Amino acid sequence: MDETAAPGAHPYESLTPDLILDAVDSTGRRSDGRLLALNSFENRVYQVGIEDGEPVIAKFYRPQRWSDDMILEEHAFALALAQAELPVVAPLDIEGRTLHRFGGFRFAVYPRQRGRAPELESQDTLQWMGRFIARIHAIGALQPFVHRPRLEVRTFGDEPMDYLLSHGFIPSDLRPAYETLVPQLLARIRQAFEEAAPLSLLRLHGDCHPGNVLWADDGPHFVDLDDARMGPAVQDVWMLLSGEREVRAEQLRWFLDGYWEFGEFDLRELRLIEPLRTLRMIHYAGWLALRWHDPAFPAAFPWFNSQRYWQDHILALREQAAALDEPPLALH
């Protein structure tokens, strides 16, 4: 699950408002005392007001998650995309550095990007998104990540399952159902990946859901490459599709109309959409459990780890078992 150390004490307990402002000041920008916490849980992200300038975004990385090399590789990818005039919000290069340290924390500073959620019901929006993601993938395919991970069944499925079972999160009366169902799903997911092989792996955004796209008058702006990794192109596609099967098929056609203007897309990867969705569901439950010692998580996700949550989670996974039996989305 991309962790380098087991969870211990709350990692952000010493990240005070004064430390945040002093950290930004240490980069040569003078903060004016205005501080706004943004919606982020894995890391801590703040909008910081700057004297005689535009506010900036300060991102404080969760300790012990990524190595410096992994973070810098993410930054280099974002900067390469920005230099190619792609609308990716990249960290600011300050005196030759994008990764900074202050008070025991690693952080990066970003320009503020305004925007709204994309209207993914729109044909024009999806075609626009397809064109930009194809260009991102074209650059992502030029060279591999060396330090950042791959999208794997082991880290997204086996490890979250093992963590949940070994740390007592699954209620005892539901444990037999979970222990039977999830290994069966993971075996079917592995089979789907084998059937889609050989896959072309490239550097991905990795977490390309609508919340990580800000839409402005000049189109989409992609933010938060924190989960960038090696994987198949479809990983940056499927989270943009929603609704009934017929609706998703139509959205996919519009998206690929734009994508194919700038790159090739292997239609065999469409058979991975439901396996990837299932992996995300398993991983998400494990991620919440892994972070449950962080006070921000029980406050933000009070419904997690209740009897009702696990009943609904197992039911949703059973529905995914049926979805895995369906044929891949087809273009009409």
N, C-alpha and C positions, 0 to 999 in steps of 0.2 A: 504493500500500500504506500510505497514511496516514502517510507519513514526510515530515518537513520538512528533513531533512539526510541525507546519505549516512553509513553507519556508519564510525566511526573507532576511536579508542581505547575500551577498555572503559569504559562510562559510569558504572559504579558502583564503580570502584576506590578512590575516596575516601570511600565510604559505610561508615564504620567503626562498630563498636558504640557507641563514645563519642559520635560525631556523632549517631547515631540517638537515644540517650538525651537528649543535650543539645537536640536538636530538639524532642522532646516536652516537655522542661522549659520551652522557650521559649514554649509555649502556656499556661503557668500551671499545668500539672499536674506534680507532682513524681514522677519515676520512682523506683522502688526498686531498679533495677539488673537486674531480671529481663527477659530478652529472648529471644523465641522466633521464629525465622524461619518463616513460613508458606509454603505451596506456591504460589508465584507466580514467573513468569519474565519476563513483559513489564514489570512493575513490580517493586519490592521491597516486601514487606509483612511486618510484624512485630507480634507481640503484645508489648506493653510493660506490665510491672507498675507499678502506681501506689500510692504510699504512701497508706494509709487510704482506698482506693477500689478500684473494679473495674478490671481491666486494660483497656487500650484497644488498638485496632488502628491502627497508623501505616502509611500507604501512601505510598511515595516514588515519584513519577512518573518514568518513563524520560525522560531529557533529550531534547529535540528531537523528541518524538513529537507531542504535542498542544500547541497554543497555550494561553495562560492563558484566553482566551475560550472555547475548546472545553471545557476542564476545568470552568470555572465554569458553563457551560451544562449539563454533565452533573450537577453538584452541584444546580443549581436544579431540574432535573427530578426528581432523587431526593428533594429536600426537598418538592416539590409532591406527590409520591406519598405520602410519609410524612405530610404534613399532611392528606391525604385518608384517613388511617388505613389505608393499604395497607402490608403487611408488607415494605417495602423498607428496607434498612439504609442510611441517609443519613449524610453527613458531619456532624460536630458543628460547630455555629455557635459560634465562640469569639470573643467581642467583635466580632461582626458580620462575621467572616471564616470561610470554609471552606477556603480555599487559603492555605497558609503557605509561607514560605521560610526555609531555614537551611543554611548551609554550601554554598551553590551548588545546593541541591536544592529542588524544590517538593514539598510533602507535604500530606496531609489526615489528620485523626484521626477514627476511627469508634468507636462503641460495639462492644463484643464481643458477638457473637451466637452462642449455642450451637445445635447442631442436628446432624442426621444426614442421610444421603442420602435423598431421597424414594423411596417404594416405588411405582414407576410401573407395577407390574403390578396395582395395586389400582384398582378402578373408583372408589371414593370419593376416592382421592388425585388421580386424573386430573380428576375433576369439580371438586374443590376448586381444583386448579391452573387449570382453565379459567375458573372464576369470577374468580379474582384477576387472571389475565392479561387477561381482558376488561376489568376495571376499570382496569388499568394502561393499556391501549390507549385506553380512553375518555378518560383524561386526556392521553395522548400525542397524541390527535387534535385537542385543543383549539387547539394552535398548533404551528408547525413549529420545528425547530432552525434557527438562523440560521448558526451557525459549524461545527457538527459535520457530518460527511460523510453522503452517501447510500450505500446498499448498491447498488453498481454492478458490472457485468461488467468494466469497465475496471480498477477498483482491486482486485477480488477475483480476476480472471482474467488479463487482459492483462498487468498490471504484474508479478505474480509470475512468469508465464511468461517475460517478457522478462528479468527479473532472473536467473532460473535459467540461461537460455541465455547471457546476456552475461557472466556471472561464472564460467562453466566448471563448474557443479555437475553437469550431466548427463554421464555417461560417454560417450565418443565413440562407442562401439558402440551405445548406446541413443538417442543424440541424434536420428537420423533418425525413429525411431518416435515420440519425444516431439514433435518438430517437426511431424509429420504429424497426430498424434492430438489434441493439445490445441487447436490452432486449429479443428479440426472440431467439437470439443465446445463451444467458446465460440460458434461460429456457431449451433449448435443451441440453446444456452442463450439467446442473444439472440432467436432465433425464438420460444422458449417465452414469454419476457417480452412479446414483441409480441403473441402470441396471447392472453395473459391481460389485455392492456390494454383499457381504461384501469385502472390500479392506483391504489388509494387509499394514499398514503404517509403514515405517521405516525411519531411518535417511539417507538422501540422500546428494549427492553432490549438487543437486538442479539446477545447471546451466551447465550441462555437454554437452556443444557444442564444436566443434573442436578447437575453439580459447582458450579453457581452458585445452587443452591437448598438451603437448610438447613431441614430439617423438625424442628419442635419440637412440644410437646404442643398448642400453639395453631395448628398448621398450618405452611404454607410461609413462609420468609423469603427474599426475593430479594436477592442480594448482587452486587457487582462490575458496575456499569454502565459500565465503562471503554470498552466497545465500543458504547455507545448511539449510534444513528444513525437517519436516516430510511430507511424501507423498508416493505414490505408486511407485514401482520400475521402471515402464515404463517411469517416468519422466527423468531418467538418460539414457534412451535408444533412444527416438524418435528423439532427435536433432542430432544424429549421422547418421541418414538416410536421403538421398537426392535423387533427380531425379524422373523419372517417377515411377508410381505405381509398375510396374514389377521389376524395378531396386531396389526400396526400399524393396520389398518383398524378393528379393534375398539377399540384405544386411542384413536384419533382420534374415534370416535363418543362415547366416554365423555367425552373432553376437551371436545368441542363441546356436549355436553349441559349442561356447566357454563358454558361460554363464552356460550351463547345466553341464559342467564338475565340477563346484564348487557350484552350487545352483539351486534351483527350481525357475521357472518363471511361474506365473499364466497367461495363454494365454487370459483369460478374459480381462486383462488390455490392450490388443491391441485395444480394442474398444475406448480407451481413447486417442489414438494418435492425431486424428484430433480435438477433444475437447481441448486437451492441447495446440495444435498449435494455435487454435483460441484464447484461453485465453492469450497466450503469445503475440499475435498481439495486443489485446486490452490493455493489461498491458503495452506493450512497448510504445504505443502512450501516455498513461497516465504518464508513467515514464518521457518521454521527456518533457511533459508539466509541471510536478511537479518540474523539475530541470531547467526550462527555465530561472530562475533568476540567475543561475550560468553562468558566462561569457564563460566557457569552452563549454557549450552546443550549443549556437548559432554559435560559431566558428566551432565546429565539425559537427553540423547537420544543415547547412544553409537551407536545403530543407524542414525542418520541419515547420509546421504551415503555409504553403502557401495554396492557393486555390487548386493547383494541388495535393499537398500532401493529403489533406482530400478527394478529389475526388478519388484518387488512393486507399486510405485506405478503404473507403466505398466499392469500387469495389472489393478489395481483401477480405473483410469480406463477401461480397455476394458470392464470389467463395467458401469461407469456408462453407457457408450455404449449398452449393451443396456437398462439400466434406463430411459434416456430414451425408449426406444421403447414402454415399457409405458404403458397408460392410467393416469391419475391414480387415487390411492386413492379408493374410493367408500364411502359410508356404507351399511351394511346395514340 
